[in-house]
Every structure is written in C-alpha cells, then in structure tokens.
C-alpha cells in the first residue's frame, strides 16, 4: 500500500470549498475578498490571514483546526491526528478520525 501524501493548505482550502458546491466567485463574495485572492489561496501563492481562514471554515462547514493544520481532533482524546486525503465525495460535510486508518471522510446530508 502506497503512502498517502499530506494536503497543502491550498488543497485543503479548495477541497473545503468544493465539498460545499460553491464556486470561487461565490466563496469570494461570502468572505468579502476577490476571486483572485481565493485562487491565490487555493494555489498556495499566498496564505490567508487567520480571520479569513475562520470565515472559510464557517462558510464551508469544515473544522478550522483541519483547515489550518491538516489535523483533526482525535475523538479518543490525545490531541490532533493528521488528516490525509482519501477522496472526498460531493456533499461531505465534516471530517472525523478513527483509530485505524487515522482519518476517514464521512458523508452527511447537507444542512438546509
């Protein structure tokens, strides 16, 4: 079995946006930033400020900790676990972790 690479900040931002079905212009409007800025963040050209990341997490419904660090809280305690991409389906609303493998994407119905 091959090694699953860790996600860059830009890729985590893009995955979070895509899982909501939002376009770059829609997210830009929601956050009060330009589409070019969203593109730069998703392509790792620039890194967003903490306040922008918090808005991104809120707008997309993903964990701020995962968005910022690529890690999610371990439900069994013991701090954070690394989250690795394993193929997010459309409408994935949150990420959770299990003991083995370290991370699993969970599909939930979209909130109204």
C-alpha positions as CSV (number, residue, x, y, z in Angstrom):
1,X,0.0,0.0,0.0
2,X,1.4,3.4,-1.0
3,X,1.8,6.4,1.2
4,X,-1.0,9.0,1.1
5,X,0.6,12.5,0.8
6,X,-0.4,15.2,3.3
7,X,-2.5,18.0,1.8
8,X,-1.2,21.5,1.4
9,X,-3.1,24.4,2.8
10,X,-4.2,25.4,-0.6
11,X,-5.6,22.0,-1.4
12,X,-7.4,21.8,2.0
13,X,-9.0,25.2,1.2
14,X,-10.0,24.0,-2.3
15,X,-11.4,20.7,-1.0
16,X,-13.4,22.6,1.7
17,X,-14.9,24.9,-1.0
18,X,-15.6,22.2,-3.5
19,X,-17.4,19.9,-0.9
20,X,-20.0,22.7,-0.5
21,X,-20.5,23.1,-4.2
22,X,-19.5,26.7,-4.0
23,X,-17.7,28.4,-6.9
24,X,-14.6,30.6,-6.3
25,X,-16.6,33.7,-7.0
26,X,-19.4,32.6,-4.6
27,X,-16.9,32.0,-1.8
28,X,-15.1,35.2,-2.5
29,X,-18.4,37.2,-2.2
30,X,-19.3,35.3,1.0
31,X,-15.9,36.2,2.6
32,X,-15.7,39.7,1.2
33,X,-12.5,39.1,-0.8
34,X,-11.7,39.0,-4.5
35,X,-11.9,35.8,-6.7
36,X,-8.2,36.3,-7.5
37,X,-7.5,36.1,-3.7
38,X,-9.4,32.8,-3.5
39,X,-7.4,31.5,-6.5
40,X,-4.1,32.6,-4.9
41,X,-5.0,30.9,-1.6
42,X,-6.1,27.6,-3.3
43,X,-2.9,27.6,-5.4
44,X,-0.6,28.2,-2.4
45,X,0.5,31.5,-3.9
46,X,-0.4,33.3,-0.6
47,X,-1.7,32.2,2.8
48,X,-4.9,33.6,4.2
49,X,-5.0,35.5,7.5
50,X,-6.4,33.7,10.5
51,X,-9.7,35.7,10.3
52,X,-10.1,34.7,6.7
53,X,-9.5,31.1,7.5
54,X,-12.1,31.2,10.2
55,X,-14.6,32.6,7.7
56,X,-13.6,29.9,5.2
57,X,-14.2,27.2,7.8
58,X,-17.6,28.7,8.8
59,X,-18.7,29.1,5.1
60,X,-17.7,25.6,4.1
61,X,-18.6,23.8,7.3
62,X,-15.2,22.2,7.9
63,X,-13.1,22.2,11.1
64,X,-10.9,25.3,11.5
65,X,-8.2,23.1,13.0
66,X,-8.2,20.8,10.0
67,X,-8.3,23.7,7.6
68,X,-5.3,25.4,9.3
69,X,-3.2,22.4,10.2
70,X,-4.3,19.4,8.2
71,X,-5.1,17.7,11.6
72,X,-8.4,16.9,13.2
73,X,-9.2,16.4,16.9
74,X,-8.8,12.7,18.0
75,X,-12.2,11.6,19.3
76,X,-10.5,9.2,21.7
77,X,-8.5,12.1,23.2
78,X,-4.8,12.6,22.9
79,X,-4.8,15.8,20.8
80,X,-4.7,16.1,17.0
81,X,-4.3,13.5,14.3
82,X,-3.0,14.0,10.7
83,X,-5.8,14.1,8.1
84,X,-4.8,12.7,4.7
85,X,-6.9,13.0,1.6
86,X,-8.7,9.7,0.7
87,X,-11.2,11.1,-1.8
88,X,-13.9,13.4,-0.6
89,X,-17.3,12.7,-2.1
90,X,-19.5,15.7,-3.0
91,X,-21.6,16.8,-0.1
92,X,-19.0,15.7,2.5
93,X,-19.8,18.0,5.5
94,X,-17.2,17.1,8.1
95,X,-14.1,15.0,8.7
96,X,-13.7,12.6,11.5
97,X,-10.9,10.3,12.6
98,X,-10.9,6.6,13.6
99,X,-8.2,4.6,15.2
100,X,-7.2,2.8,12.0
101,X,-6.8,4.2,9.4
102,X,-6.0,7.6,11.1
103,X,-8.6,9.5,9.1
104,X,-11.9,8.8,7.4
105,X,-14.2,11.2,5.4
106,X,-17.8,11.0,6.4
107,X,-20.7,12.0,4.1
108,X,-23.6,13.7,5.8
109,X,-26.7,15.3,4.4
110,X,-26.4,18.9,3.6
111,X,-27.9,21.3,6.1
112,X,-30.9,23.3,4.9
